């Protein structure tokens, strides 16, 4: 029995059902579940099962929040769910018209996300709210109609959902794969970047050791394509690719790996196939994929413990893709504050003993792969490109 079908037929807490399955529904399955909840809200059905329907609506809201909400928003949802105490019971029927409106908006967005095609443009209207906002509105609307024990359970599920999806043998989830887990659990809290812990991230599919390099790159390209298209709407901050540790055994090997991966992505993108053939050492050059420019940070086994690009004892090589639109959304990186903010970040790294220098690395590509010693010349990863 499919997960969406099981969800539809369940008359108990759907979160328990999902925990038993050790997986979460895809966006396409979630859209079908929302459609079923909307059907159940028809007057002929809803008056008999309204409490159960509201709990199911809260379930799918929590599931969508776990995939699309930033950490601060999830923390807010947990605080609402765990500490909310209603002064008096409210009439559940009063919230139905607004719930229907919000569920339709949620279904529209996640169905649109589910049907994104590789290298095909996606257009969003300004009046379409992102999933992060819709889920918060639904959660806020419904929480007064659920008992405190249930809402606390929903809040705790947000903590557990990453573990469930990371261990799901059935497929890839960008907000619950190994790369996502290591970004959220290790890289974000341990780096000295002042923005890292508040970011909203996705992870790349697991690198298949028995697959070809080209097959792995294609799977990564599909995920990165979707991330960049959804990311601008949802306010995503970064996409983490985890590759084998041998990809960074030395700085030179990391440079070669960087060139190979970026070239692999570039050659299959019909709009940016010539990106790496341009003057990379020009100040204005940026890596581009599906019409989006971005900065790339590499973390590898070749770096010592205090180095800013150290992997913090994790077994892998990491490529962090940060789209320029995410940087522009940071008020502290506005034109007026950017210089001061970057100095703060540099001082935070220096305080931890992991300082770096951009003195001889004035163009962006020179900062993708860092030398072991900050004062050393740039690591010229682009020399390994096969043009």
C-alpha positions in Angstrom: 0.0 0.0 0.0 1.4 3.4 -1.0 2.1 6.0 1.7 -0.5 8.5 0.3 -3.1 5.7 0.3 -2.2 4.6 3.9 -2.4 8.3 5.0 -5.8 8.6 3.4 -7.2 5.5 5.1 -5.7 6.1 8.5 -8.0 7.2 11.3 -5.2 7.8 13.8 -2.2 10.1 14.1 -0.6 10.2 10.7 2.7 11.1 12.2 2.7 7.6 13.9 2.1 6.1 10.4 5.0 8.0 8.9 7.3 7.0 11.7 6.3 3.4 11.1 7.1 3.8 7.4 10.5 5.5 8.2 9.8 7.9 5.3 8.0 11.1 4.4 5.8 11.6 1.3 7.2 13.3 -1.7 5.8 16.7 -2.8 3.6 14.9 -5.4 2.3 12.5 -2.7 1.8 15.4 -0.3 -0.3 17.3 -2.9 -2.5 14.2 -3.2 -2.9 14.0 0.5 -3.9 17.7 0.7 -6.5 17.0 -2.0 -7.9 14.1 0.1 -8.1 16.4 3.1 -9.9 19.0 1.1 -12.4 16.3 0.0 -12.9 15.3 3.6 -13.7 18.9 4.4 -16.8 18.7 2.3 -19.9 19.5 4.5 -21.3 15.9 4.2 -18.2 14.4 5.7 -16.6 17.1 7.8 -19.2 17.5 10.5 -18.7 13.9 11.6 -14.9 13.7 11.5 -13.8 17.3 11.9 -11.4 16.8 14.7 -9.6 13.9 12.8 -9.5 16.0 9.7 -7.9 18.9 11.5 -5.3 16.6 12.9 -4.5 15.3 9.4 -4.2 18.8 8.1 -1.8 19.6 10.9 0.2 16.5 10.0 0.7 17.4 6.4 1.6 21.0 7.4 4.3 19.8 9.7 5.6 17.5 7.0 5.8 20.4 4.5 7.4 22.7 7.2 10.1 20.1 7.8 11.1 20.3 4.1 10.7 24.0 3.4 11.0 26.0 6.6 14.1 27.7 7.9 15.5 26.7 11.3 14.1 29.9 13.0 10.7 29.2 11.6 10.8 25.5 12.7 11.9 26.7 16.2 8.9 29.0 16.2 6.6 26.1 15.2 8.0 24.0 18.0 7.5 26.7 20.5 3.9 27.1 19.4 3.2 23.4 19.5 4.9 22.7 22.9 4.0 25.7 24.9 0.6 26.7 23.4 -2.2 26.6 26.0 -5.7 27.6 24.9 -7.6 29.7 27.5 -10.8 28.2 26.3 -12.0 25.8 23.6 -12.7 27.3 20.2 -15.3 26.3 17.6 -13.4 24.2 15.0 -16.0 24.9 12.4 -15.1 28.6 12.5 -11.7 28.0 11.0 -12.8 25.8 8.0 -13.1 28.5 5.3 -9.7 29.9 6.0 -8.2 26.3 6.3 -9.6 25.4 2.9 -8.1 28.6 1.4 -4.7 27.8 2.9 -4.7 24.1 2.0 -5.5 25.0 -1.6 -2.6 27.4 -1.7 -0.3 24.7 -0.1 -1.4 22.2 -2.7 -0.8 24.5 -5.6 2.7 25.3 -4.5 3.9 21.8 -3.6 2.3 20.4 -6.8 4.1 23.0 -8.8 7.4 22.1 -7.0 6.8 18.4 -7.7 6.5 19.1 -11.5 9.6 21.1 -12.0 11.5 19.8 -15.1 15.2 19.9 -15.6 16.4 23.1 -17.4 12.9 24.3 -17.9 12.1 27.8 -16.6 9.6 28.2 -13.7 7.5 31.3 -13.1 6.0 32.3 -9.8 3.5 35.1 -9.2 4.3 37.6 -6.5 0.9 37.0 -4.9 1.7 33.3 -4.4 3.0 32.8 -0.9 6.0 30.5 -0.3 5.4 27.1 1.4 7.2 28.4 4.5 4.6 31.1 5.0 1.6 29.0 4.2 2.6 26.2 6.6 3.2 28.7 9.4 -0.3 30.2 8.8 -2.0 26.8 8.8 -0.2 25.8 11.9 -1.1 29.0 13.7 -4.7 28.6 12.6 -5.1 25.0 13.7 -3.1 24.8 16.9 -6.0 26.1 19.1 -8.2 23.2 17.8 -5.8 20.4 18.8 -5.1 19.0 22.2 -1.7 20.0 23.8 -0.4 16.4 23.8 -0.9 16.1 20.1 0.6 19.5 19.2 3.6 18.7 21.4 4.0 15.5 19.4 3.8 17.4 16.1 6.6 19.7 17.4 8.8 16.8 18.4 8.3 15.3 15.0 10.1 18.3 13.5 13.1 17.2 15.5 12.8 13.5 14.4 11.9 14.0 10.8 15.5 14.5 9.7 16.5 11.2 11.2 13.6 9.4 9.5 14.4 10.7 6.1 18.1 10.3 6.4 17.5 6.6 7.0 14.9 6.1 4.4 16.1 3.4 2.0 13.4 4.3 -0.5 14.8 7.4 -2.0 16.3 10.9 -1.9 14.8 13.8 0.1 16.8 17.1 -0.2 15.9 18.2 3.4 16.6 14.8 5.0 19.5 13.2 3.2 23.0 12.6 4.6 24.4 15.8 3.2 21.5 17.8 4.7 22.0 16.1 8.1 25.7 16.9 8.2 25.2 20.4 7.1 22.7 21.1 9.8 24.3 19.0 12.6 28.0 19.7 12.0 29.0 22.2 9.3 26.5 25.0 10.1 27.0 25.1 13.9 30.8 24.6 13.8 31.8 27.1 11.1 32.4 30.7 12.3 30.2 32.2 9.6 27.6 34.3 11.4 24.8 33.4 9.0 25.3 29.6 9.0 23.1 28.4 11.9 20.1 30.4 10.6 20.2 29.3 7.0 17.8 27.1 5.1 19.6 24.3 3.2 19.1 21.3 1.0 21.5 18.4 0.5 22.5 16.6 -2.7 21.7 13.0 -3.4 24.1 10.5 -1.9 27.2 9.9 -4.1 26.8 6.4 -5.5 30.2 4.6 -5.3 29.1 1.9 -7.8 27.8 4.5 -10.3 29.7 6.4 -12.9 30.9 10.0 -12.4 28.5 11.1 -15.1 25.5 9.4 -13.5 26.3 11.0 -10.2 26.7 14.4 -11.7 23.4 14.1 -13.6 21.5 13.2 -10.4 23.2 16.1 -8.6 22.3 18.5 -11.5 18.6 17.5 -11.2 18.6 18.3 -7.5 20.6 21.5 -7.8 18.3 22.7 -10.7 15.2 22.2 -8.4 16.9 23.8 -5.5 17.8 27.0 -7.5 14.3 27.3 -8.9 12.5 26.8 -5.6 15.2 28.6 -3.6 14.5 32.1 -4.9 10.8 31.7 -3.9 11.4 30.0 -0.6 14.5 31.9 0.5 16.9 29.0 0.4 20.5 29.7 1.4 22.6 26.9 0.2 23.0 23.4 -1.4 25.5 20.9 0.0 27.1 18.2 -2.1 28.9 15.4 -0.2 31.5 13.5 -2.4 33.9 10.8 -1.3 36.8 11.8 1.0 39.4 10.8 -1.6 38.2 13.8 -3.7 40.2 16.0 -1.2 43.1 13.8 -0.2 45.4 16.8 -1.0 44.7 20.4 -2.0 45.7 19.6 -5.6 43.3 16.7 -5.7 40.6 18.9 -4.3 41.3 21.5 -7.0 41.1 18.8 -9.7 37.8 17.5 -8.1 36.4 21.0 -8.1 37.2 21.5 -11.8 35.8 18.1 -12.7 32.5 18.6 -10.8 31.9 22.1 -12.0 32.7 21.2 -15.6 30.4 18.1 -15.3 27.5 20.4 -14.3 28.3 23.1 -16.8 28.4 20.8 -19.9 24.9 19.5 -19.4 23.4 22.9 -18.8 22.3 24.2 -22.2 22.2 27.8 -21.0 25.5 27.9 -19.2 27.7 25.5 -21.2 30.2 28.2 -21.9 30.5 29.4 -18.3 33.9 27.8 -17.7 35.4 28.9 -21.0 35.2 32.5 -20.0 37.9 34.6 -18.3 37.7 33.0 -14.9 40.3 35.4 -13.4 38.2 38.4 -14.3 36.7 40.2 -11.2 33.2 39.8 -12.6 33.3 36.1 -13.3 30.9 33.8 -11.4 30.0 30.2 -11.8 26.5 29.9 -13.2 24.0 27.1 -13.4 20.4 27.3 -14.7 20.8 31.1 -15.1 21.8 31.6 -11.5 25.2 32.8 -10.3 26.6 31.5 -7.1 29.6 31.2 -4.8 31.2 27.8 -4.1 33.0 26.8 -0.9 34.9 23.5 -0.7 35.7 21.6 2.5 38.1 18.7 2.4 40.2 16.1 4.2 43.4 18.0 3.2 42.8 20.8 5.7 44.1 20.8 9.3 41.7 21.0 12.3 41.7 24.8 12.7 41.4 25.5 9.0 38.1 27.3 8.0 37.5 24.6 5.3 38.2 21.6 7.6 35.5 18.9 7.6 35.2 18.6 11.4 36.1 14.9 11.4 33.4 14.0 8.9 34.3 11.5 6.2 33.8 13.3 2.9 34.5 16.1 0.6 31.9 18.9 0.6 30.9 21.4 -2.0 28.6 24.2 -0.8 26.7 26.1 -3.5 25.5 29.5 -2.3 23.3 31.4 -4.8 23.9 35.1 -5.1 20.3 35.8 -4.4 20.6 34.3 -0.9 23.5 36.7 -0.2 21.5 39.6 -1.5 18.6 38.7 0.9 20.9 39.3 3.9 20.4 42.8 5.3 23.9 42.7 6.7 25.4 42.1 3.3 23.7 45.2 1.8 26.0 47.6 0.0 26.2 49.8 3.1 27.1 47.0 5.6 28.9 44.4 3.5 32.5 45.5 4.2 31.8 45.7 8.0 30.0 42.3 8.0 32.8 40.5 6.1 35.3 41.9 8.6 33.2 40.5 11.5 33.2 37.1 9.8 37.0 37.2 9.3 37.6 38.2 13.0 35.3 35.3 14.1 37.5 32.9 12.2 40.7 34.5 13.5 39.4 34.2 17.1 38.9 30.4 16.6 42.4 30.1 15.2 41.2 29.4 11.7 42.0 32.7 9.9 42.0 33.2 6.2 43.1 36.0 3.9 41.8 37.4 0.6 44.7 39.8 0.1 46.0 38.0 -3.0 42.6 36.5 -3.9 40.7 39.5 -5.3 38.7 37.5 -7.8 35.9 35.1 -6.7 37.2 31.9 -8.3 40.4 32.2 -6.2 38.3 31.7 -3.0 36.6 28.5 -4.1 39.5 26.2 -2.9 41.6 27.6 -0.1 45.3 26.9 0.3 46.4 25.3 3.6 48.2 28.5 4.7 46.2 31.7 4.4 49.1 33.7 2.9 49.8 31.2 0.2 48.8 32.0 -3.5 45.4 31.1 -4.8 44.6 27.5 -5.6 44.2 27.5 -9.4 41.5 24.8 -9.7 40.6 26.1 -13.2 44.0 24.9 -14.5 42.5 21.4 -14.3 39.6 22.1 -16.6 39.5 20.1 -19.8 38.6 22.8 -22.4 
